[in-house]
């Protein structure tokens, strides 16, 4: 097995949250920098993969999209395994999605303990006029559980979310003292492959961002 095929070189990130908060659009935007008005509601799971080279080792950075609908939550937990970074998303215009954060954090703790880096992301800040959860409330919640916090918009500022992802990866490298990692000031990710999804995935089309 080559270095690049070593499972230890895979850094798995999962993006969690209720259905409709914009997880799929954030993942798509991180993949290609574009916003898509119509997306596919995730039934199983899908991921995009990029490469980060540290020293002589290439790390496979995977960002997994997961189902958010309540009836699929048992399925979602299957994809927690080996996750190093967990990103939990809520919709700033829907308080119910913010109230669900406790469920998602508890499910991470039950499955992964305190090992992964956790981040809370308030999405859809382009709809600020409909805001139900302000920045202060989001920050306070994140501080209470010891998570990082970020406000995003898959529609108007996907570049900012991509930079946040890169910062999370840098924090993971720092936390684990990976050989060859020297600075958080810059990170270069290159696409490894097209976004992959499970075969025979039953999906519904709906508007989400």
Residue frames as a rotation matrix with the C-alpha (Angstrom) as fourth column:
UNK 1
0.575 0.818 0.000 0.00
0.818 -0.575 0.000 0.00
0.000 0.000 -1.000 0.00
UNK 2
-0.270 -0.675 0.686 1.37
0.633 -0.662 -0.402 3.39
0.725 0.326 0.606 -0.99
UNK 3
-0.887 -0.103 -0.449 1.47
0.421 -0.578 -0.699 6.40
-0.188 -0.809 0.557 1.31
UNK 4
-0.821 0.565 -0.079 -1.36
-0.556 -0.760 0.337 7.99
0.130 0.321 0.938 -0.62
UNK 5
-0.141 0.786 -0.601 -3.58
-0.232 0.564 0.792 4.92
0.962 0.252 0.103 -0.16
UNK 6
-0.810 -0.243 -0.534 -2.97
0.418 0.400 -0.815 4.65
0.412 -0.884 -0.223 3.58
UNK 7
0.212 0.975 -0.074 -6.21
0.708 -0.101 0.699 4.98
0.674 -0.200 -0.711 5.54
UNK 8
0.100 -0.254 -0.962 -4.28
0.906 -0.376 0.193 7.01
-0.411 -0.891 0.193 8.12
UNK 9
-0.870 -0.486 -0.083 -3.87
0.389 -0.780 0.490 9.71
-0.303 0.394 0.868 5.47
UNK 10
-0.325 0.846 0.422 -7.64
0.555 -0.191 0.809 10.20
0.765 0.498 -0.408 5.06
UNK 11
-0.959 0.101 -0.263 -9.03
0.155 -0.590 -0.792 13.19
-0.235 -0.801 0.550 6.97
UNK 12
-0.455 0.875 0.168 -12.79
0.727 0.256 0.637 12.82
0.514 0.412 -0.752 7.07
UNK 13
-0.952 0.297 -0.068 -15.06
-0.216 -0.814 -0.539 15.80
-0.215 -0.499 0.840 7.71
UNK 14
-0.500 0.854 0.145 -18.84
0.846 0.446 0.293 15.47
0.186 0.270 -0.945 8.06
UNK 15
-0.920 0.304 0.249 -21.43
-0.304 -0.952 0.037 18.19
0.248 -0.042 0.968 7.69
UNK 16
-0.642 0.670 -0.373 -24.55
0.758 0.629 -0.172 17.74
0.119 -0.393 -0.912 9.82
UNK 17
-0.879 0.411 -0.242 -27.79
-0.271 -0.848 -0.456 19.56
-0.392 -0.335 0.857 10.53
UNK 18
-0.069 0.961 0.268 -31.52
0.094 0.274 -0.957 19.52
-0.993 -0.041 -0.109 9.86
UNK 19
-0.243 0.120 0.963 -32.91
0.945 0.254 0.207 19.14
-0.220 0.960 -0.175 6.36
UNK 20
0.592 0.553 0.587 -33.08
0.740 -0.662 -0.123 22.43
0.320 0.507 -0.801 4.47
UNK 21
0.686 -0.350 -0.638 -30.31
0.292 -0.670 0.682 24.31
-0.666 -0.655 -0.358 6.31
UNK 22
0.845 -0.326 -0.425 -28.12
-0.535 -0.538 -0.651 24.34
-0.016 0.777 -0.629 3.19
UNK 23
0.326 -0.765 0.556 -25.61
-0.237 0.503 0.831 21.55
-0.915 -0.402 -0.017 3.82
UNK 24
0.367 -0.142 0.919 -25.64
0.753 0.625 -0.204 20.28
-0.545 0.768 0.337 0.25
UNK 25
0.902 -0.015 0.431 -25.18
0.283 -0.734 -0.617 23.75
0.326 0.679 -0.658 -1.23
UNK 26
0.687 -0.707 0.166 -22.25
-0.644 -0.488 0.589 24.41
-0.336 -0.511 -0.791 1.10
UNK 27
0.168 -0.622 0.765 -20.60
0.143 0.783 0.605 21.13
-0.975 0.007 0.221 0.07
UNK 28
0.563 0.096 0.821 -21.24
0.810 0.129 -0.571 21.83
-0.161 0.987 -0.005 -3.62
UNK 29
0.968 -0.171 0.181 -19.86
-0.125 -0.963 -0.240 25.33
0.215 0.210 -0.954 -3.24
UNK 30
0.434 -0.852 0.292 -16.72
-0.517 0.029 0.855 24.04
-0.738 -0.522 -0.428 -1.55
UNK 31
0.200 -0.309 0.930 -16.32
0.543 0.825 0.157 21.60
-0.815 0.474 0.333 -4.44
UNK 32
-0.099 -0.178 0.979 -16.80
0.994 -0.058 0.090 23.97
0.041 0.982 0.182 -7.38
UNK 33
-0.849 -0.308 -0.429 -17.32
0.394 -0.911 -0.126 27.47
-0.352 -0.276 0.894 -5.97
UNK 34
-0.785 0.603 0.138 -20.82
-0.163 -0.417 0.894 27.69
0.597 0.680 0.426 -7.43
UNK 35
-0.693 0.665 0.280 -24.29
-0.380 -0.006 -0.925 28.11
-0.613 -0.747 0.257 -5.93
UNK 36
-0.868 0.468 -0.164 -27.08
0.103 0.493 0.864 25.86
0.485 0.733 -0.477 -7.20
UNK 37
-0.487 0.754 0.441 -30.65
-0.847 -0.531 -0.028 26.92
0.213 -0.388 0.897 -6.47
UNK 38
0.678 0.726 -0.119 -32.07
-0.695 0.685 0.221 23.41
0.241 -0.067 0.968 -6.90
UNK 39
-0.495 -0.858 0.133 -30.33
-0.850 0.447 -0.277 20.64
0.179 -0.251 -0.951 -5.00
UNK 40
0.055 0.432 -0.900 -30.90
-0.163 0.893 0.419 16.98
0.985 0.124 0.120 -4.24
UNK 41
0.474 0.170 0.864 -31.94
-0.867 -0.079 0.491 16.13
0.152 -0.982 0.110 -0.71
UNK 42
-0.481 -0.811 -0.332 -29.39
-0.725 0.581 -0.370 13.67
0.493 0.062 -0.868 0.57
UNK 43
0.670 0.726 -0.152 -30.81
-0.562 0.631 0.535 10.22
0.485 -0.273 0.831 1.34
UNK 44
0.754 -0.499 -0.428 -27.65
0.605 0.781 0.155 8.27
0.257 -0.376 0.890 2.08
UNK 45
0.520 -0.623 -0.585 -24.41
0.132 -0.617 0.775 10.21
-0.844 -0.480 -0.238 1.89
UNK 46
0.777 -0.361 0.516 -22.07
0.539 -0.043 -0.841 11.82
0.325 0.932 0.162 -0.61
UNK 47
0.545 -0.629 -0.555 -18.65
0.334 -0.444 0.831 13.38
-0.769 -0.638 -0.032 -0.41
UNK 48
0.897 -0.439 0.055 -16.10
-0.133 -0.386 -0.913 15.43
0.422 0.812 -0.404 -2.26
UNK 49
0.681 -0.722 -0.122 -12.39
0.606 0.463 0.647 14.79
-0.411 -0.514 0.753 -1.94
UNK 50
0.846 -0.504 0.175 -9.37
-0.285 -0.705 -0.649 17.09
0.451 0.499 -0.740 -2.19
UNK 51
0.491 -0.772 -0.404 -5.66
0.756 0.608 -0.242 16.64
0.432 -0.186 0.882 -1.58
UNK 52
0.875 -0.364 0.319 -3.41
-0.463 -0.822 0.332 18.46
0.141 -0.439 -0.888 0.90
UNK 53
0.492 -0.783 -0.381 0.31
0.419 0.596 -0.685 17.74
0.764 0.177 0.621 0.77
UNK 54
0.865 -0.299 0.404 2.27
-0.502 -0.466 0.729 17.99
-0.029 -0.833 -0.553 4.03
UNK 55
-0.029 -0.946 0.322 5.95
-0.594 0.275 0.756 17.29
-0.804 -0.169 -0.570 3.60
UNK 56
-0.851 -0.335 -0.405 6.16
-0.525 0.490 0.696 14.15
-0.035 0.805 -0.592 1.47
UNK 57
-0.779 0.603 0.171 2.72
0.512 0.770 -0.381 12.88
-0.361 -0.209 -0.909 2.41
UNK 58
-0.771 0.628 0.111 -0.50
-0.337 -0.549 0.765 13.60
0.541 0.552 0.634 0.53
UNK 59
-0.831 0.550 0.080 -3.59
0.105 0.296 -0.949 13.68
-0.546 -0.781 -0.304 2.72
UNK 60
-0.679 0.698 0.226 -7.01
0.432 0.131 0.892 12.88
0.593 0.704 -0.391 1.29
UNK 61
-0.913 0.398 -0.095 -9.42
-0.183 -0.605 -0.775 15.53
-0.365 -0.690 0.625 2.65
UNK 62
-0.673 0.738 0.050 -13.02
0.537 0.442 0.719 14.28
0.508 0.511 -0.694 2.44
UNK 63
-0.845 0.525 0.096 -16.09
-0.483 -0.676 -0.557 16.45
-0.228 -0.517 0.825 3.11
UNK 64
-0.835 0.548 -0.040 -19.18
0.520 0.812 0.264 14.27
0.177 0.200 -0.964 3.61
UNK 65
-0.557 0.796 0.236 -22.71
-0.734 -0.605 0.309 15.51
0.389 -0.002 0.921 3.09
UNK 66
-0.971 0.206 -0.119 -25.27
0.237 0.848 -0.473 13.67
0.003 -0.488 -0.873 5.26
UNK 67
-0.240 0.960 0.147 -29.07
0.521 -0.001 0.853 13.31
0.819 0.282 -0.500 5.47
UNK 68
-0.931 -0.092 0.354 -30.82
-0.201 -0.681 -0.704 15.81
0.305 -0.727 0.615 7.72
UNK 69
-0.029 1.000 -0.009 -34.37
-0.619 -0.011 0.785 14.51
0.785 0.028 0.619 7.69
UNK 70
-0.085 0.015 0.996 -35.43
-0.984 0.158 -0.086 13.04
-0.159 -0.987 0.001 11.02
UNK 71
0.832 0.501 0.239 -36.50
-0.465 0.864 -0.192 9.71
-0.303 0.048 0.952 9.52
UNK 72
0.741 -0.618 -0.261 -32.96
0.097 0.484 -0.870 9.18
0.664 0.619 0.419 8.21
UNK 73
0.511 -0.578 0.636 -31.07
-0.818 -0.554 0.155 10.07
0.263 -0.599 -0.756 11.39
UNK 74
0.669 -0.283 0.688 -30.22
-0.188 0.830 0.524 6.43
-0.720 -0.480 0.502 12.13
UNK 75
0.768 -0.391 0.508 -28.64
0.636 0.363 -0.681 6.28
0.082 0.846 0.527 8.67
UNK 76
0.723 -0.481 0.496 -26.73
-0.279 -0.860 -0.427 9.51
0.632 0.171 -0.756 9.27
UNK 77
0.657 -0.458 0.599 -25.02
-0.667 0.016 0.745 8.08
-0.351 -0.889 -0.295 12.35
UNK 78
0.805 -0.353 0.477 -23.49
0.440 0.894 -0.081 5.35
-0.398 0.275 0.875 10.18
UNK 79
0.582 -0.553 0.596 -21.32
0.530 -0.298 -0.794 8.01
0.616 0.779 0.120 8.54
UNK 80
0.897 -0.267 0.353 -19.84
-0.434 -0.686 0.584 9.40
0.086 -0.677 -0.731 11.75
UNK 81
0.812 -0.561 0.158 -17.20
0.416 0.748 0.517 6.68
-0.408 -0.354 0.841 11.87
UNK 82
-0.007 -0.974 0.227 -13.62
0.975 0.044 0.217 7.99
-0.221 0.222 0.950 11.63
UNK 83
0.624 0.250 0.740 -14.73
0.491 -0.863 -0.123 11.61
0.608 0.440 -0.661 11.30
UNK 84
-0.338 -0.846 -0.413 -12.02
0.924 -0.215 -0.317 14.04
0.179 -0.489 0.854 12.42
UNK 85
-0.985 0.083 -0.148 -13.98
-0.061 -0.987 -0.149 17.28
-0.159 -0.138 0.978 11.95
UNK 86
-0.337 0.937 0.090 -17.74
0.939 0.341 -0.041 17.74
-0.069 0.071 -0.995 12.48
UNK 87
-0.995 0.079 0.055 -19.53
-0.067 -0.978 0.198 20.80
0.070 0.194 0.979 11.07
UNK 88
-0.394 0.912 -0.115 -23.06
0.867 0.328 -0.375 21.35
-0.304 -0.247 -0.920 12.35
UNK 89
-0.940 0.048 0.339 -25.17
0.164 -0.806 0.569 23.78
0.301 0.591 0.749 10.31
UNK 90
-0.227 0.926 -0.301 -28.31
0.755 -0.028 -0.655 25.70
-0.615 -0.375 -0.693 11.23
UNK 91
-0.240 0.292 0.926 -30.45
0.773 -0.519 0.364 28.14
0.587 0.803 -0.101 9.24
UNK 92
-0.942 -0.216 -0.257 -30.43
0.333 -0.708 -0.622 31.61
-0.047 -0.672 0.739 10.81
UNK 93
-0.651 0.757 0.055 -34.01
-0.663 -0.603 0.444 32.12
0.369 0.252 0.894 9.59
UNK 94
0.315 0.745 -0.587 -35.38
-0.268 0.664 0.698 28.94
0.910 -0.063 0.409 11.23
UNK 95
-0.020 -0.346 0.938 -35.11
-0.979 -0.185 -0.089 28.76
0.204 -0.920 -0.335 15.02
UNK 96
0.855 0.391 0.340 -36.11
-0.463 0.872 0.161 25.09
-0.233 -0.295 0.927 15.03
UNK 97
0.727 -0.642 -0.242 -32.85
0.210 0.544 -0.813 24.23
0.654 0.540 0.530 13.23
UNK 98
-0.172 -0.748 0.641 -30.90
-0.545 -0.469 -0.695 26.09
0.821 -0.469 -0.327 15.92
UNK 99
0.276 0.378 0.884 -32.79
-0.955 0.210 0.209 24.25
-0.106 -0.902 0.419 18.65
UNK 100
0.978 0.103 -0.179 -31.80
-0.145 0.959 -0.242 20.97
0.147 0.263 0.954 16.97
UNK 101
0.211 -0.977 -0.004 -28.11
-0.610 -0.129 -0.782 21.68
0.764 0.168 -0.623 17.57
UNK 102
-0.018 -0.192 0.981 -28.31
-0.963 0.268 0.035 19.95
-0.270 -0.944 -0.189 20.96
UNK 103
0.831 0.369 0.416 -29.38
-0.251 0.916 -0.311 16.73
-0.497 0.154 0.854 19.23
UNK 104
0.842 -0.514 -0.163 -26.55
-0.053 0.221 -0.974 16.87
0.537 0.829 0.159 16.70
UNK 105
0.000 -0.873 0.487 -23.90
-0.823 -0.277 -0.496 17.66
0.568 -0.401 -0.719 19.31
UNK 106
0.197 0.144 0.970 -25.13
-0.822 0.563 0.084 14.86
-0.533 -0.814 0.229 21.55
UNK 107
0.967 0.198 0.162 -25.09
-0.079 0.834 -0.546 12.39
-0.244 0.515 0.822 18.67
UNK 108
0.486 -0.870 -0.085 -21.48
-0.364 -0.112 -0.925 13.39
0.795 0.480 -0.371 17.85
UNK 109
-0.142 -0.533 0.834 -20.44
-0.979 -0.047 -0.197 12.88
0.144 -0.845 -0.515 21.47
UNK 110
0.529 0.431 0.731 -22.17
-0.574 0.816 -0.066 9.49
-0.625 -0.385 0.679 21.63
UNK 111
0.995 -0.072 0.073 -20.49
0.102 0.642 -0.760 8.29
0.008 0.764 0.646 18.43
UNK 112
0.450 -0.862 0.231 -17.09
0.346 -0.071 -0.936 9.97
0.823 0.501 0.267 18.59
UNK 113
0.289 -0.334 -0.897 -16.56
0.948 -0.034 0.318 11.23
-0.137 -0.942 0.307 22.13
UNK 114
0.749 -0.065 -0.660 -14.48
0.088 -0.977 0.195 14.39
-0.657 -0.204 -0.726 22.42
UNK 115
-0.060 -0.890 0.453 -12.02
0.651 0.309 0.694 13.50
-0.757 0.336 0.560 19.67
UNK 116
-0.004 0.007 1.000 -13.29
0.978 -0.211 0.005 15.47
0.211 0.978 -0.006 16.65
UNK 117
-0.945 -0.167 -0.282 -12.97
0.192 -0.979 -0.063 19.19
-0.265 -0.114 0.957 16.08
UNK 118
-0.095 0.984 0.149 -16.52
0.969 0.125 -0.211 20.64
-0.226 0.125 -0.966 16.17
UNK 119
-0.986 -0.145 -0.084 -17.72
0.118 -0.956 0.269 23.75
-0.119 0.256 0.959 14.37
UNK 120
-0.031 0.995 -0.091 -21.12
0.696 -0.043 -0.717 25.46
-0.718 -0.086 -0.691 14.38
UNK 121
-0.947 -0.256 0.195 -22.14
0.311 -0.570 0.760 27.25
-0.083 0.780 0.620 11.18
UNK 122
-0.042 0.926 -0.375 -25.07
0.256 -0.353 -0.900 29.64
-0.966 -0.133 -0.223 10.88
UNK 123
-0.761 -0.269 0.591 -26.06
0.590 0.095 0.802 29.58
-0.272 0.958 0.087 7.22
UNK 124
0.006 0.747 0.665 -28.16
0.940 -0.232 0.251 31.83
0.342 0.623 -0.703 4.93
UNK 125
-0.259 -0.155 -0.953 -26.89
0.662 -0.747 -0.058 35.18
-0.704 -0.646 0.296 6.20
UNK 126
-0.962 0.015 0.272 -27.95
0.214 -0.572 0.792 36.63
0.168 0.820 0.547 2.83
UNK 127
-0.063 0.997 0.048 -31.48
0.428 -0.016 0.904 36.41
0.902 0.078 -0.426 4.30
UNK 128
-0.847 -0.430 -0.313 -30.57
0.448 -0.258 -0.856 38.60
0.287 -0.865 0.411 7.29
UNK 129
-0.663 0.651 0.370 -33.91
-0.631 -0.751 0.194 40.42
0.404 -0.105 0.909 7.12
UNK 130
0.421 0.817 -0.395 -35.59
-0.458 0.567 0.685 37.13
0.783 -0.107 0.612 8.14
UNK 131
-0.532 -0.809 -0.248 -33.08
-0.171 0.390 -0.905 36.36
0.829 -0.439 -0.346 10.88
UNK 132
0.682 0.731 -0.013 -34.40
-0.188 0.192 0.963 34.51
0.707 -0.654 0.268 13.95
UNK 133
0.738 -0.553 -0.387 -31.02
0.635 0.375 0.675 33.73
-0.229 -0.744 0.628 15.55
UNK 134
0.912 -0.409 0.038 -28.51
-0.371 -0.860 -0.351 36.57
0.176 0.306 -0.936 15.79
UNK 135
0.262 -0.914 -0.310 -24.73
-0.158 0.276 -0.948 36.28
0.952 0.297 -0.072 15.73
UNK 136
-0.324 -0.398 0.858 -24.38
-0.867 -0.237 -0.437 36.79
0.377 -0.886 -0.268 19.48
UNK 137
0.495 0.606 0.623 -26.67
-0.792 0.609 0.036 33.86
-0.358 -0.512 0.781 20.25
UNK 138
0.902 -0.200 -0.383 -24.79
-0.100 0.765 -0.636 31.62
0.420 0.612 0.670 17.82
UNK 139
-0.047 -0.988 0.149 -21.45
-0.356 -0.122 -0.926 32.57
0.933 -0.097 -0.346 19.35
UNK 140
-0.140 0.044 0.989 -22.67
-0.989 -0.055 -0.137 32.02
0.049 -0.997 0.052 22.90
UNK 141
0.848 0.487 0.211 -23.92
-0.489 0.871 -0.043 28.55
-0.205 -0.067 0.976 22.07
UNK 142
0.673 -0.653 -0.348 -20.66
0.015 0.483 -0.876 27.64
0.740 0.584 0.335 20.34
UNK 143
-0.247 -0.782 0.572 -18.60
-0.625 -0.323 -0.711 28.89
0.741 -0.533 -0.409 23.28
UNK 144
0.281 0.470 0.837 -20.77
-0.949 0.263 0.172 26.92
-0.139 -0.843 0.520 25.72
UNK 145
0.947 0.138 0.289 -19.99
-0.108 0.987 -0.116 23.62
-0.301 0.079 0.950 23.97
UNK 146
0.141 -0.990 0.009 -16.40
-0.147 -0.012 0.989 24.49
-0.979 -0.141 -0.147 23.06
UNK 147
0.285 0.036 0.958 -16.98
0.853 0.447 -0.270 24.67
-0.438 0.894 0.097 19.31
UNK 148
-0.856 -0.499 -0.137 -15.72
0.333 -0.733 0.593 27.02
-0.396 0.462 0.794 16.63
UNK 149
0.175 0.970 -0.171 -18.30
0.516 -0.238 -0.823 29.37
-0.839 0.056 -0.542 15.11
UNK 150
-0.909 -0.416 -0.031 -18.86
0.186 -0.470 0.863 30.79
-0.374 0.778 0.505 11.63
UNK 151
0.190 0.945 -0.267 -21.64
-0.051 -0.262 -0.964 32.60
-0.981 0.196 -0.002 9.75
UNK 152
-0.806 -0.529 0.267 -21.98
0.161 0.238 0.958 31.70
-0.570 0.815 -0.106 6.09
UNK 153
0.306 0.866 -0.396 -24.01
-0.526 -0.193 -0.829 32.01
-0.794 0.462 0.396 2.93
UNK 154
-0.198 -0.326 0.924 -23.90
0.513 0.769 0.382 29.33
-0.835 0.549 0.015 0.25
UNK 155
0.599 0.564 0.569 -25.49
0.779 -0.243 -0.578 31.89
-0.187 0.789 -0.585 -2.06
UNK 156
0.958 -0.091 0.272 -23.47
0.002 -0.946 -0.324 35.07
0.286 0.311 -0.906 -1.54
UNK 157
0.359 -0.875 0.324 -20.19
-0.923 -0.385 -0.017 34.09
0.139 -0.293 -0.946 0.15
UNK 158
0.993 0.013 -0.115 -19.19
-0.007 0.998 0.058 30.50
0.115 -0.057 0.992 -0.55
UNK 159
0.239 -0.970 0.043 -15.54
0.056 -0.030 -0.998 31.57
0.969 0.241 0.047 -0.71
UNK 160
-0.089 -0.227 0.970 -15.72
-0.883 -0.432 -0.182 32.51
0.460 -0.873 -0.163 2.96
UNK 161
0.773 0.411 0.483 -17.02
-0.589 0.749 0.305 29.05
-0.236 -0.520 0.821 3.87
UNK 162
0.812 -0.528 -0.247 -14.22
0.230 0.679 -0.698 27.42
0.536 0.510 0.673 1.86
UNK 163
-0.097 -0.861 0.499 -11.66
-0.353 -0.439 -0.826 29.47
0.931 -0.256 -0.261 3.78
UNK 164
0.221 0.266 0.938 -13.30
-0.975 0.036 0.219 28.37
0.025 -0.963 0.268 7.04
UNK 165
0.991 0.129 -0.037 -13.00
-0.131 0.989 -0.072 24.72
0.028 0.076 0.997 5.95
UNK 166
0.398 -0.915 -0.066 -9.33
0.196 0.155 -0.968 25.23
0.896 0.372 0.240 5.20
UNK 167
-0.157 -0.412 0.898 -8.84
-0.770 -0.518 -0.372 26.79
0.618 -0.750 -0.236 8.63
UNK 168
0.667 0.462 0.584 -10.49
-0.724 0.585 0.364 23.76
-0.174 -0.666 0.725 10.25
UNK 169
0.882 -0.407 -0.239 -8.14
0.237 0.820 -0.521 21.47
0.408 0.403 0.819 8.37
UNK 170
0.008 -0.913 0.407 -5.19
-0.179 -0.402 -0.898 23.55
0.984 -0.066 -0.166 9.53
UNK 171
0.115 0.113 0.987 -6.41
-0.974 -0.185 0.134 23.27
0.197 -0.976 0.089 13.12
UNK 172
0.967 0.231 0.110 -6.58
-0.245 0.959 0.140 19.51
-0.073 -0.162 0.984 12.72
UNK 173
0.511 -0.850 -0.129 -2.99
0.298 0.316 -0.901 19.41
0.806 0.422 0.415 11.46
UNK 174
-0.169 -0.558 0.812 -1.88
-0.585 -0.607 -0.538 21.57
0.793 -0.566 -0.224 14.38
UNK 175
0.478 0.487 0.731 -3.79
-0.878 0.232 0.419 19.54
0.034 -0.842 0.538 16.96
UNK 176
0.977 -0.021 0.213 -2.25
0.012 0.999 0.045 16.29
-0.213 -0.041 0.976 15.78
UNK 177
0.320 -0.933 -0.165 1.27
-0.552 -0.325 0.768 17.65
-0.770 -0.155 -0.619 15.16
UNK 178
0.880 0.063 0.470 1.41
0.297 0.699 -0.650 16.13
-0.370 0.712 0.597 11.71
UNK 179
-0.031 -0.999 0.039 4.92
0.584 0.013 0.811 15.91
-0.811 0.048 0.583 10.33
UNK 180
-0.587 -0.374 0.718 5.85
0.809 -0.279 0.517 18.66
0.007 0.884 0.467 7.95
UNK 181
0.420 0.805 0.419 3.12
0.742 -0.571 0.353 21.11
0.523 0.163 -0.836 8.95
UNK 182
-0.549 -0.786 -0.284 4.61
0.825 -0.455 -0.335 24.51
0.134 -0.418 0.899 9.75
UNK 183
-0.969 0.127 -0.210 2.09
-0.093 -0.981 -0.168 27.28
-0.227 -0.144 0.963 9.19
UNK 184
-0.207 0.967 0.146 -1.64
0.738 0.253 -0.626 28.01
-0.642 -0.021 -0.766 9.20
UNK 185
-0.329 0.066 -0.942 -1.25
-0.210 -0.978 0.005 31.09
-0.921 0.199 0.335 7.02
UNK 186
-0.145 0.271 -0.952 -1.83
-0.987 -0.105 0.120 29.26
-0.067 0.957 0.283 3.77
UNK 187
-0.279 0.115 0.953 -3.27
-0.097 0.984 -0.147 25.98
-0.955 -0.133 -0.263 2.60
UNK 188
-0.426 0.097 -0.899 -3.54
-0.901 -0.139 0.412 24.58
-0.085 0.986 0.146 -0.91
UNK 189
-0.136 0.471 0.872 -6.14
-0.102 0.869 -0.485 21.98
-0.985 -0.155 -0.070 -1.68
UNK 190
-0.666 -0.016 -0.746 -6.43
-0.743 -0.076 0.665 20.38
-0.067 0.997 0.039 -5.10
UNK 191
0.381 0.923 0.048 -9.37
-0.907 0.383 -0.173 18.38
-0.178 0.023 0.984 -6.30
UNK 192
-0.583 -0.553 0.596 -8.88
-0.494 0.823 0.280 14.63
-0.645 -0.132 -0.753 -6.03
UNK 193
-0.884 0.372 0.281 -11.99
0.466 0.665 0.584 13.38
0.031 0.648 -0.761 -7.77
UNK 194
-0.502 0.794 0.343 -15.56
-0.297 -0.531 0.793 14.27
0.812 0.296 0.503 -8.61
UNK 195
-0.410 0.434 0.802 -18.12
-0.903 -0.072 -0.423 14.25
-0.126 -0.898 0.422 -5.84
UNK 196
-0.829 0.061 -0.556 -19.09
-0.104 0.960 0.261 10.65
0.549 0.274 -0.790 -5.14
UNK 197
-0.212 0.808 0.550 -22.45
-0.976 -0.154 -0.151 9.35
-0.037 -0.569 0.821 -3.99
UNK 198
-0.611 0.058 0.789 -23.90
-0.199 0.954 -0.224 6.01
-0.766 -0.294 -0.572 -3.04
UNK 199
-0.916 0.302 -0.266 -25.52
-0.198 0.236 0.951 4.09
0.350 0.924 -0.156 -5.89
UNK 200
-0.337 0.887 -0.315 -29.29
0.585 0.459 0.668 3.55
0.738 0.041 -0.674 -5.93
UNK 201
-0.878 -0.002 -0.479 -29.75
0.404 -0.540 -0.738 6.61
-0.257 -0.841 0.475 -3.74
UNK 202
0.002 0.950 0.311 -33.40
0.944 -0.104 0.312 7.66
0.329 0.293 -0.898 -3.54
UNK 203
-0.824 -0.397 -0.404 -33.61
0.502 -0.843 -0.195 11.43
-0.263 -0.363 0.894 -3.55
UNK 204
0.402 0.915 0.030 -36.12
0.871 -0.372 -0.320 14.26
-0.282 0.155 -0.947 -3.68
UNK 205
-0.483 -0.512 0.710 -35.66
0.710 -0.704 -0.025 17.57
0.513 0.492 0.703 -5.47
UNK 206
0.632 0.674 -0.384 -36.31
0.775 -0.549 0.312 20.73
0.000 -0.495 -0.869 -3.46
UNK 207
0.436 -0.455 0.776 -35.02
0.060 -0.846 -0.530 24.27
0.898 0.277 -0.342 -3.12
UNK 208
0.831 -0.234 -0.505 -32.30
0.542 0.131 0.830 24.58
-0.128 -0.963 0.236 -0.50
UNK 209
0.129 -0.880 0.458 -29.55
0.446 -0.361 -0.819 27.08
0.886 0.310 0.345 0.17
